[in-house]
């Protein structure tokens, strides 16, 4: 019984070590995924930054640069964003999964082509892209 428990413990430790090796992938964003969860360090300078001035009426379409993995958003006011789809400022509830996200902070954009943003008042949004 004791030998079986020791063997299971050793097997569990081996699985954790393998997971750390497989999933410990650093990025420029300073994120490191490990078996114990993500670890965040200081981020490096972005590879690409767009500053988008929104007029409070019209949406904009912003291309994700080739090879980008993450985007960090910063803003002077509220805005809505949606990857690869039409974005609107909600005037009523949107419950079908197509609403834009209000004031996102960071997205994984490895499979995103465009980021659509809109605001209900004039504001500026920066999109900082990282590999």
Backbone bond lengths (Angstrom), bond angles and torsions (degrees), N, CA, C in turn:
res aa  C-N    CA-C-N  psi(-1)  N-CA   C-N-CA  omega(-1)  CA-C   N-CA-C  phi
1 X - - - 1.455 - - 1.518 110.70 -
2 X 1.368 116.06 -45.24 1.452 120.54 179.34 1.530 110.60 -65.08
3 X 1.308 117.21 -40.50 1.464 121.88 -179.72 1.529 110.21 -64.23
4 X 1.315 116.50 -38.99 1.455 120.45 179.38 1.533 110.59 -65.05
5 X 1.332 117.46 -41.49 1.466 122.22 178.72 1.528 110.30 -64.52
6 X 1.342 117.11 -41.30 1.471 120.71 178.25 1.525 110.81 -64.42
7 X 1.330 116.04 -41.78 1.455 120.55 179.37 1.532 110.92 -63.36
8 X 1.325 117.12 -43.42 1.463 120.84 177.96 1.523 111.45 -64.29
9 X 1.321 117.37 -38.84 1.469 121.72 177.48 1.523 111.15 -63.95
10 X 1.331 116.66 -43.32 1.466 121.11 178.79 1.527 110.59 -65.23
11 X 1.312 116.60 -39.50 1.460 120.98 178.46 1.536 110.90 -64.41
12 X 1.326 116.10 -41.55 1.464 120.39 178.31 1.527 110.54 -63.35
13 X 1.318 117.75 -41.77 1.465 121.50 178.25 1.520 110.94 -63.04
14 X 1.323 117.33 -39.63 1.454 121.62 178.58 1.530 111.05 -64.86
15 X 1.308 116.88 -41.33 1.464 121.16 178.12 1.529 109.90 -62.28
16 X 1.317 117.79 -41.93 1.467 121.20 179.10 1.522 110.53 -64.33
17 X 1.326 117.64 -44.22 1.463 120.72 178.71 1.525 111.55 -61.34
18 X 1.321 116.81 -41.58 1.463 120.14 178.02 1.523 111.25 -65.61
19 X 1.317 116.83 -40.13 1.464 120.71 179.18 1.525 110.58 -63.02
20 X 1.321 117.68 -41.18 1.461 121.00 178.28 1.523 109.87 -60.90
21 X 1.330 118.04 -43.54 1.452 121.69 179.68 1.526 111.95 -66.07
22 X 1.325 117.01 -38.28 1.457 120.93 -178.01 1.514 112.97 -75.95
23 X 1.336 117.14 -36.39 1.452 120.33 -170.66 1.523 114.62 -110.81
24 X 1.299 119.48 0.55 1.461 121.66 177.72 1.525 108.15 -82.65
25 X 1.316 115.97 82.06 1.459 121.16 -177.05 1.520 109.40 -115.55
26 X 1.308 117.66 108.23 1.466 119.31 179.63 1.518 111.30 -73.50
27 X 1.301 116.43 157.60 1.460 122.33 174.85 1.522 107.91 -135.19
28 X 1.331 116.08 168.89 1.452 120.28 177.18 1.513 111.88 -64.65
29 X 1.316 116.88 -20.72 1.451 121.44 -179.04 1.519 111.51 -72.91
30 X 1.320 117.37 -9.59 1.448 120.66 179.98 1.517 113.11 85.76
31 X 1.325 117.19 15.98 1.459 121.55 178.20 1.515 109.04 -94.75
32 X 1.309 116.90 136.86 1.448 121.82 176.72 1.523 106.91 -132.99
33 X 1.317 116.65 112.91 1.462 121.06 179.34 1.521 108.82 -86.27
34 X 1.318 116.66 126.24 1.459 121.45 178.17 1.518 109.05 -131.44
35 X 1.326 115.95 177.55 1.462 120.67 179.08 1.528 111.02 -64.01
36 X 1.332 117.62 -22.79 1.463 121.66 179.93 1.515 112.74 -93.06
37 X 1.334 117.10 8.18 1.453 121.28 -179.61 1.515 110.89 106.36
38 X 1.313 116.50 178.83 1.463 119.69 -177.02 1.524 111.78 -75.09
39 X 1.303 115.50 145.74 1.459 122.57 173.91 1.519 106.16 -119.23
40 X 1.316 116.26 135.03 1.451 119.98 -176.87 1.521 109.15 -115.42
41 X 1.318 116.08 130.58 1.457 122.03 176.05 1.514 108.43 -119.31
42 X 1.315 116.19 -170.27 1.461 120.35 178.17 1.520 109.62 -68.33
43 X 1.301 116.79 140.72 1.457 120.30 179.80 1.522 110.43 -87.58
44 X 1.305 115.04 151.75 1.455 120.52 176.07 1.519 108.80 -83.84
45 X 1.331 116.35 175.36 1.467 118.46 179.07 1.523 109.27 -66.21
46 X 1.324 117.16 147.13 1.464 119.77 179.67 1.524 110.93 -68.14
47 X 1.321 115.51 152.12 1.461 121.18 176.30 1.524 111.77 -77.79
48 X 1.339 115.34 -26.86 1.467 120.09 -173.01 1.526 107.39 -155.10
49 X 1.329 117.93 131.49 1.466 121.51 177.78 1.518 108.85 -130.58
50 X 1.327 116.65 129.18 1.462 122.95 173.17 1.524 108.12 -112.94
51 X 1.326 117.03 135.88 1.464 122.50 173.09 1.521 106.84 -110.37
52 X 1.320 116.02 118.26 1.461 122.13 -175.40 1.530 109.00 -110.88
53 X 1.325 116.38 120.54 1.459 121.33 176.80 1.523 107.40 -94.83
54 X 1.313 115.66 114.44 1.469 122.09 179.94 1.519 109.23 -95.47
55 X 1.334 116.15 138.30 1.460 120.49 -176.89 1.532 113.82 -91.62
56 X 1.312 117.03 -0.85 1.459 120.06 -179.24 1.509 113.73 88.41
57 X 1.332 117.31 4.29 1.457 121.19 -178.67 1.522 112.63 -133.12
58 X 1.318 116.91 -51.30 1.460 121.64 -170.59 1.532 112.69 -98.43
59 X 1.329 116.65 136.17 1.465 119.94 175.11 1.529 110.47 -75.41
60 X 1.313 116.38 158.08 1.466 121.24 174.73 1.519 109.00 -123.03
61 X 1.320 115.32 152.55 1.460 122.59 175.76 1.517 107.25 -113.31
62 X 1.322 116.15 126.23 1.461 121.86 -175.42 1.515 109.39 -122.87
63 X 1.317 116.55 119.20 1.467 121.50 -178.98 1.527 110.25 -71.84
64 X 1.325 115.54 138.44 1.463 121.37 174.38 1.525 107.28 -81.37
65 X 1.333 118.28 126.36 1.459 120.25 -179.86 1.535 111.90 -61.72
66 X 1.303 115.84 146.32 1.460 121.47 179.05 1.522 110.71 -55.81
67 X 1.316 116.59 132.11 1.457 122.04 177.22 1.515 115.23 85.09
68 X 1.327 118.60 -4.60 1.468 120.72 179.70 1.521 110.43 -66.83
69 X 1.321 116.36 140.19 1.471 121.83 177.31 1.522 112.16 -108.51
70 X 1.336 116.65 -34.44 1.458 121.39 -176.33 1.518 109.99 -136.64
71 X 1.330 115.85 152.27 1.460 121.83 170.26 1.520 107.66 -128.90
72 X 1.328 116.04 135.94 1.460 123.12 172.67 1.514 107.60 -108.11
73 X 1.323 115.84 132.45 1.460 121.79 179.72 1.530 109.08 -102.18
74 X 1.315 116.76 142.86 1.459 122.92 169.13 1.525 106.36 -139.39
75 X 1.323 117.02 150.45 1.462 119.04 -172.76 1.519 111.89 -152.39
76 X 1.318 114.65 158.65 1.460 121.16 173.81 1.529 111.56 -96.44
77 X 1.336 117.46 -4.50 1.467 122.34 -179.74 1.514 110.60 -164.17
78 X 1.321 117.54 -176.03 1.467 121.50 -179.11 1.529 111.09 -74.65
79 X 1.329 114.76 143.90 1.464 121.27 176.07 1.521 108.69 -151.51
80 X 1.329 115.99 163.32 1.461 122.86 175.80 1.524 108.13 -116.74
81 X 1.321 116.86 140.87 1.460 121.71 179.00 1.520 109.54 -132.22
82 X 1.327 114.17 149.43 1.463 120.06 177.58 1.522 108.44 -148.30
83 X 1.331 117.22 131.38 1.461 119.49 177.65 1.532 110.83 -79.49
84 X 1.322 116.20 132.76 1.469 122.57 172.53 1.518 114.84 48.51
85 X 1.311 118.03 42.82 1.459 120.58 177.08 1.514 110.77 -166.58
86 X 1.306 116.52 162.47 1.455 122.11 -179.44 1.527 109.52 -64.85
87 X 1.332 116.04 136.97 1.459 120.71 178.56 1.522 109.02 -120.71
88 X 1.316 115.59 141.19 1.463 121.61 177.40 1.519 108.76 -135.02
89 X 1.320 115.30 160.75 1.460 120.15 168.55 1.519 105.31 -83.58
90 X 1.325 118.46 118.92 1.463 119.53 -175.54 1.532 112.04 -63.08
91 X 1.330 115.04 131.72 1.456 121.69 172.71 1.511 110.57 -103.76
92 X 1.334 114.70 -9.45 1.471 123.10 178.72 1.530 106.53 -154.98
93 X 1.302 116.69 173.43 1.468 120.84 179.59 1.527 110.66 -61.87
94 X 1.328 115.34 140.01 1.470 122.03 173.44 1.517 105.87 -119.77
95 X 1.319 116.64 110.62 1.471 120.09 -172.94 1.524 113.37 -118.98
96 X 1.333 116.48 17.21 1.467 118.88 -179.68 1.537 112.60 -104.24
97 X 1.342 116.82 10.68 1.459 120.47 177.04 1.515 114.39 87.55
98 X 1.333 119.29 5.10 1.464 121.35 -175.68 1.526 113.59 -104.40
99 X 1.312 118.33 8.03 1.467 120.78 -179.59 1.518 110.75 -71.36
100 X 1.321 115.74 153.03 1.457 120.44 171.68 1.518 109.28 -76.48
101 X 1.317 115.43 157.08 1.465 121.06 177.14 1.525 108.22 -90.07
102 X 1.347 116.59 132.45 1.457 119.56 179.63 1.531 109.88 -82.95
103 X 1.303 115.29 128.99 1.468 123.65 175.61 1.530 114.32 47.07
104 X 1.314 118.63 55.19 1.468 118.19 176.79 1.528 109.97 -63.23
105 X 1.313 117.23 157.05 1.462 120.69 178.73 1.514 112.09 -104.80
106 X 1.325 117.53 -46.80 1.459 120.64 -179.60 1.516 109.09 -148.49
107 X 1.327 116.23 140.62 1.468 122.54 176.50 1.517 109.51 -130.30
108 X 1.316 115.62 148.44 1.459 122.63 165.62 1.523 105.24 -82.62
109 X 1.329 117.54 122.45 1.469 120.74 -176.06 1.526 112.32 -116.83
110 X 1.321 116.66 24.30 1.466 119.34 -177.04 1.526 112.38 -62.45
111 X 1.315 118.47 -26.74 1.472 120.78 178.90 1.527 111.91 -119.19
112 X 1.338 116.35 23.60 1.464 121.82 -179.98 1.526 108.80 -108.05
113 X 1.323 116.74 135.17 1.461 121.79 178.20 1.524 111.67 -95.45
114 X 1.333 116.41 -44.00 1.464 121.96 -178.27 1.515 111.26 -135.05
115 X 1.324 115.47 150.55 1.467 122.21 173.46 1.518 106.54 -116.92
116 X 1.322 115.89 122.96 1.457 122.14 -178.79 1.524 107.89 -102.97
117 X 1.332 116.99 130.21 1.457 120.16 -179.66 1.522 110.44 -133.09
118 X 1.335 115.15 152.28 1.464 122.92 178.67 1.522 107.60 -154.10
119 X 1.327 115.27 155.50 1.463 121.22 175.82 1.520 108.71 -138.58
120 X 1.328 116.27 158.21 1.464 119.79 178.48 1.527 111.67 -90.52
121 X 1.319 116.94 -7.62 1.468 122.41 176.47 1.527 107.56 -142.39
122 X 1.311 116.55 159.84 1.458 119.97 -179.83 1.537 110.12 -58.32
123 X 1.317 115.89 131.33 1.471 121.69 179.39 1.521 108.92 -158.71
124 X 1.300 116.48 163.54 1.457 122.33 176.48 1.523 108.55 -117.85
125 X 1.335 116.13 134.60 1.468 122.42 179.40 1.522 107.80 -123.07
126 X 1.325 117.09 132.92 1.463 119.53 171.62 1.521 108.68 -105.36
127 X 1.329 114.52 141.62 1.461 122.96 176.29 1.519 106.37 -117.30
128 X 1.329 117.12 111.38 1.465 122.33 -179.87 1.522 108.38 -105.37
129 X 1.336 116.25 117.86 1.465 122.04 -174.64 1.518 110.89 -100.90
130 X 1.335 115.06 140.10 1.467 123.52 179.82 1.517 110.21 -130.23
131 X 1.336 116.02 152.32 1.468 121.39 173.17 1.490 109.49 -97.94
